[in-house]
């Protein structure tokens, strides 16, 4: 009833009246319902802890090959692996995501250092 009273007194009341107005309200409600049913399921799209951990390990290995692996990333990878083995996938996912972020940051550091070392050398 509250929706109907808002409809009757709201900004659409002056534009739409009678049966046509009620049809518009019903169409808006049905459209909203269809949009909400068609929305992607956030659970279905979230990556698994195993996938994030594998990606973090890959990025960590790339950083290590460039001489910029961080200890906190290594420790995070070990902790995530332990949580996975213990069966705590949600906690493992959080730790693996943190490890992935630090591994990516270490690669960015490697890129910065590759360019900025030249400014430190006397000419």
C-alpha positions as CSV (number, residue, x, y, z in Angstrom):
1,X,0.0,0.0,0.0
2,X,2.9,2.4,0.8
3,X,4.2,2.0,-2.8
4,X,0.7,2.8,-4.2
5,X,0.4,5.9,-2.0
6,X,3.9,7.0,-3.1
7,X,2.9,6.4,-6.7
8,X,-0.3,8.4,-6.3
9,X,1.5,11.4,-4.7
10,X,4.9,11.1,-6.3
11,X,6.3,12.8,-9.4
12,X,4.7,10.3,-11.7
13,X,1.2,11.0,-10.4
14,X,0.9,14.1,-12.6
15,X,2.0,12.2,-15.7
16,X,0.1,9.0,-15.4
17,X,-3.4,8.4,-14.2
18,X,-6.1,5.7,-14.1
19,X,-5.6,2.2,-15.3
20,X,-2.6,3.1,-17.5
21,X,-0.9,4.4,-14.3
22,X,-1.4,1.1,-12.5
23,X,-0.1,-0.8,-15.5
24,X,3.0,1.3,-15.4
25,X,3.6,0.5,-11.7
26,X,3.1,-3.2,-12.3
27,X,5.5,-3.1,-15.3
28,X,8.1,-1.3,-13.2
29,X,7.8,-3.9,-10.4
30,X,8.0,-6.8,-12.8
31,X,11.0,-5.2,-14.6
32,X,12.8,-4.7,-11.3
33,X,12.1,-8.3,-10.3
34,X,13.5,-9.6,-13.6
35,X,16.6,-7.5,-13.3
36,X,17.2,-8.8,-9.8
37,X,16.8,-12.4,-10.9
38,X,19.1,-11.8,-13.8
39,X,21.9,-10.3,-11.6
40,X,25.1,-12.4,-11.4
41,X,25.5,-14.5,-8.4
42,X,28.6,-13.1,-6.5
43,X,29.3,-16.5,-5.0
44,X,29.5,-18.1,-8.4
45,X,32.0,-15.6,-9.7
46,X,34.4,-15.5,-6.7
47,X,37.6,-17.3,-7.4
48,X,38.6,-20.4,-5.4
49,X,41.3,-20.3,-2.8
50,X,43.3,-22.8,-4.9
51,X,43.1,-20.6,-8.0
52,X,44.2,-17.5,-6.2
53,X,47.0,-19.4,-4.4
54,X,48.3,-20.7,-7.7
55,X,48.2,-17.3,-9.3
56,X,50.0,-15.8,-6.2
57,X,52.7,-18.5,-6.4
58,X,53.2,-17.8,-10.1
59,X,53.6,-14.0,-9.5
60,X,55.9,-14.7,-6.5
61,X,58.1,-16.9,-8.7
62,X,58.3,-14.2,-11.3
63,X,59.3,-11.6,-8.6
64,X,61.8,-14.1,-7.2
65,X,63.4,-14.6,-10.7
66,X,63.8,-10.8,-10.9
67,X,65.4,-10.7,-7.4
68,X,62.5,-8.9,-5.7
69,X,60.6,-11.6,-3.8
70,X,59.3,-10.4,-0.5
71,X,59.5,-12.4,2.7
72,X,56.0,-11.4,3.7
73,X,54.7,-12.9,0.4
74,X,56.5,-16.2,1.0
75,X,55.1,-16.4,4.5
76,X,51.6,-15.6,3.2
77,X,51.8,-18.3,0.6
78,X,52.9,-20.8,3.2
79,X,50.1,-19.8,5.6
80,X,47.5,-20.0,2.8
81,X,48.7,-23.4,1.8
82,X,48.4,-24.5,5.5
83,X,44.9,-23.2,5.8
84,X,43.9,-25.0,2.6
85,X,45.3,-28.3,3.9
86,X,43.5,-27.7,7.2
87,X,40.2,-27.3,5.2
88,X,39.7,-23.6,5.9
89,X,39.1,-22.4,2.4
90,X,37.6,-19.0,3.2
91,X,40.5,-18.0,5.4
92,X,42.9,-19.4,2.8
93,X,41.3,-17.3,0.1
94,X,41.8,-14.1,2.2
95,X,45.5,-14.9,2.9
96,X,46.1,-16.0,-0.7
97,X,44.6,-12.7,-2.0
98,X,46.9,-10.8,0.3
99,X,49.9,-12.8,-0.9
100,X,48.9,-12.1,-4.5
101,X,48.7,-8.4,-3.8
102,X,52.1,-8.3,-2.2
103,X,53.6,-10.4,-5.0
104,X,52.2,-8.0,-7.5
105,X,53.6,-5.0,-5.5
106,X,57.0,-6.7,-5.5
107,X,56.9,-7.0,-9.3
108,X,56.0,-3.3,-9.5
109,X,59.0,-2.6,-7.3
110,X,61.1,-4.6,-9.7
111,X,59.9,-2.5,-12.6
112,X,60.6,0.8,-10.8
113,X,64.0,-0.3,-9.7
114,X,64.9,-1.5,-13.3
115,X,64.3,2.1,-14.5
116,X,65.4,4.2,-11.5
117,X,68.9,2.6,-10.9
118,X,70.2,4.8,-13.7
119,X,69.5,8.0,-11.8
120,X,71.6,6.7,-8.9
121,X,74.8,6.2,-11.0
122,X,77.1,9.2,-11.1
123,X,77.7,10.5,-14.6
